[in-house]
């Protein structure tokens, strides 16, 4: 070990940043959390994972991205009308 270390450019926080996920604090209604916990217990997955998936699904739908299932449904409807 060195006798002295230079910490002038040091930063606080973890040495290695985790990739892909960020820890945050968020306030949710009690009934929402309880519902997700109940669903998670029934499915055997974590409630936070389910909340993340629900948020991701909402974002996917609200951005208007077109998935294969929606495209097939629209094509069937349009072809049926012709």
Secondary structure by P-SEA (a helix, b strand, c coil): ccccccccccccccccccccbbbbbbbbcaaaaaaaaaaaaaacccaaaaaaaaaaaaaaaaaccccaaaaaaaaaaaaaac
